[in-house]
């Protein structure tokens, strides 16, 4: 992902790159943190799965 993000910044006129996931996907949140991304937004109880509510997470670089 680091190579892809660098490619995007080097080839396109971008000022930010972001992705969204859900709070149950702890590994993807950790990937974002390792890349230096920060949580920009958290929408509480946005998803309902297997009888439990999860937050929607948006991470930005």
Secondary structure as the mmCIF struct_conf table of DSSP 4:
data_model
#
loop_
_struct_conf.conf_type_id
_struct_conf.id
_struct_conf.beg_label_comp_id
_struct_conf.beg_label_asym_id
_struct_conf.beg_label_seq_id
_struct_conf.end_label_comp_id
_struct_conf.end_label_asym_id
_struct_conf.end_label_seq_id
HELX_RH_AL_P HELX_RH_AL_P1 UNK A 2 UNK A 11
BEND BEND1 UNK A 12 UNK A 12
BEND BEND2 UNK A 15 UNK A 15
STRN STRN1 UNK A 18 UNK A 22
TURN_TY1_P TURN_TY1_P1 UNK A 23 UNK A 24
HELX_RH_AL_P HELX_RH_AL_P2 UNK A 26 UNK A 34
TURN_TY1_P TURN_TY1_P2 UNK A 35 UNK A 36
STRN STRN2 UNK A 38 UNK A 49
TURN_TY1_P TURN_TY1_P3 UNK A 50 UNK A 51
STRN STRN3 UNK A 52 UNK A 60
#
